[in-house]
Amino acid sequence: MSDMNRLETVAPILQHYLVEPYFVEDFGIVQKIYSNKGTFALKKIPPTTGTDFIRHVHLLYQKGFNRIVPIYPTMDGRYAVLHENNLYYLMPWMPNGQKENRDQRNHELFRELARLHTLSAKEVTVSKEERTEHYEKTIQQYEKQQEFLDGYIDECEKKTYMSPFQLLYCLYYNEISQALRFSKAKFEEWYENTKENEKARMVITHGKLSSEHFLYDDRGYGFFINFENARYGSPIHDLLPYLSRALNTRPKRNDTAIDWVYHYFKYFPYKEDEKLLFSSYLAMPVPIMQVVEGYYKKQGRKNEMKFVRQLQERFWHIKNSEYVVMRMTEIENQRKQAKEGAQQQS
């Protein structure tokens, strides 16, 4: 699209804000607008997304959390403009010129995430029946997954000649099973600890946490963007996907990831039950199970090399997650012992 066409496309939308664009730069779903009132970011979202997230943004602002890039209202007070079957909203443009190291950036991101969770936290009532139903459904899933793992290894071992994928699966089977059992044990422990509780803690979750969605202004303050998936939920729903992506590497002892988690805990400590659930979900070998099921269900000729590579990468993910979960379990046990020791002395 030419510069003139882009100007013509955004001009009617920007009229609602009394903003006159001089020049538009295209960044995909975001347009950088140079105008008579400064530089803005105009973001396009599908109408199915809806504007519920704006309520959450406002609620956070009301509670004193201002590290979200503000969304400007139109002249008649709306926060999004419907134009040719898409919704658009307007924000200030963030220069994002921070060049400091990634760790420092992640520390700030996790500190602000912890503040966001702290300010929006509320207790909700969960009936014992709901909790039990969730527990029983999840345990059923664990058992079905274990059944599949066991059934498939039997099938592989009956073969005279295994494919490279099946051979590798047999090699990894014990560790996949172990991860599944550990995850299930932590989940059972969570249920034992909480089955009498009638309350659970909910926070506003960002829903798409990523260092690319944390931008800096010209004073060096970090702000969250991309809040369209924000909703009330368990705080672990923000931390888990971020951590899981960070562990998608070759095998390594990722002490940095543990450092991020404890930096976040410093400002928003998880309760005992949240830590158990967090460990259970982090250890769950879902990505590798998906590859094995994908291979099993694939009809006709299979691309062995592609499947083997996927299996290997997902196995590294299991090992990386295992290291983080085990280190966290160690740290928690040390803290408990230290606490008990201090109590005995006093």
Rosetta blueprint (number, residue, H / E / L):
1 M L
2 S L
3 D H
4 M H
5 N H
6 R H
7 L H
8 E H
9 T H
10 V H
11 A H
12 P H
13 I H
14 L H
15 Q H
16 H L
17 Y L
18 L L
19 V L
20 E L
21 P E
22 Y E
23 F E
24 V E
25 E E
26 D E
27 F E
28 G L
29 I L
30 V E
31 Q E
32 K E
33 I E
34 Y E
35 S E
36 N L
37 K L
38 G E
39 T E
40 F E
41 A E
42 L E
43 K E
44 K E
45 I E
46 P L
47 P H
48 T H
49 T H
50 G L
51 T L
52 D H
53 F H
54 I H
55 R H
56 H H
57 V H
58 H H
59 L H
60 L H
61 Y H
62 Q H
63 K L
64 G L
65 F L
66 N L
67 R L
68 I E
69 V L
70 P L
71 I L
72 Y E
73 P L
74 T L
75 M L
76 D L
77 G L
78 R L
79 Y L
80 A L
81 V E
82 L E
83 H E
84 E L
85 N L
86 N E
87 L E
88 Y E
89 Y E
90 L E
91 M E
92 P E
93 W L
94 M L
95 P L
96 N L
97 G L
98 Q L
99 K L
100 E L
101 N L
102 R H
103 D H
104 Q H
105 R H
106 N H
107 H H
108 E H
109 L H
110 F H
111 R H
112 E H
113 L H
114 A H
115 R H
116 L H
117 H H
118 T H
119 L H
120 S H
121 A L
122 K E
123 E E
124 V E
125 T E
126 V L
127 S L
128 K H
129 E H
130 E H
131 R H
132 T H
133 E H
134 H H
135 Y H
136 E H
137 K H
138 T H
139 I H
140 Q H
141 Q H
142 Y H
143 E H
144 K H
145 Q H
146 Q H
147 E H
148 F H
149 L H
150 D H
151 G H
152 Y H
153 I H
154 D H
155 E H
156 C H
157 E H
158 K H
159 K L
160 T L
161 Y L
162 M L
163 S L
164 P H
165 F H
166 Q H
167 L H
168 L H
169 Y H
170 C H
171 L H
172 Y H
173 Y H
174 N H
175 E H
176 I H
177 S H
178 Q H
179 A H
180 L H
181 R H
182 F H
183 S H
184 K H
185 A H
186 K H
187 F H
188 E H
189 E H
190 W H
191 Y H
192 E H
193 N H
194 T H
195 K L
196 E L
197 N L
198 E L
199 K E
200 A E
201 R E
202 M E
203 V E
204 I E
205 T E
206 H L
207 G L
208 K L
209 L L
210 S L
211 S H
212 E H
213 H H
214 F E
215 L E
216 Y E
217 D L
218 D L
219 R L
220 G L
221 Y L
222 G E
223 F E
224 F E
225 I L
226 N L
227 F L
228 E L
229 N L
230 A L
231 R E
232 Y E
233 G E
234 S L
235 P L
236 I H
237 H H
238 D H
239 L H
240 L H
241 P H
242 Y H
243 L H
244 S H
245 R H
246 A H
247 L L
248 N L
249 T L
250 R L
251 P L
252 K L
253 R L
254 N L
255 D H
256 T H
257 A H
258 I H
259 D H
260 W H
261 V H
262 Y H
263 H H
264 Y H
265 F H
266 K H
267 Y H
268 F L
269 P L
270 Y L
271 K L
272 E H
273 D H
274 E H
275 K H
276 L H
277 L H
278 F H
279 S H
280 S H
281 Y H
282 L H
283 A H
284 M L
285 P L
286 V H
287 P H
288 I H
289 M H
290 Q H
291 V H
292 V H
293 E H
294 G H
295 Y H
296 Y H
297 K H
298 K L
299 Q L
300 G L
301 R L
302 K L
303 N L
304 E H
305 M H
306 K H
307 F H
308 V H
309 R H
310 Q H
311 L H
312 Q H
313 E H
314 R H
315 F H
316 W H
317 H H
318 I H
319 K H
320 N H
321 S H
322 E H
323 Y H
324 V H
325 V H
326 M H
327 R H
328 M H
329 T H
330 E H
331 I H
332 E H
333 N H
334 Q H
335 R H
336 K H
337 Q H
338 A H
339 K H
340 E H
341 G H
342 A H
343 Q H
344 Q H
345 Q H
346 S L
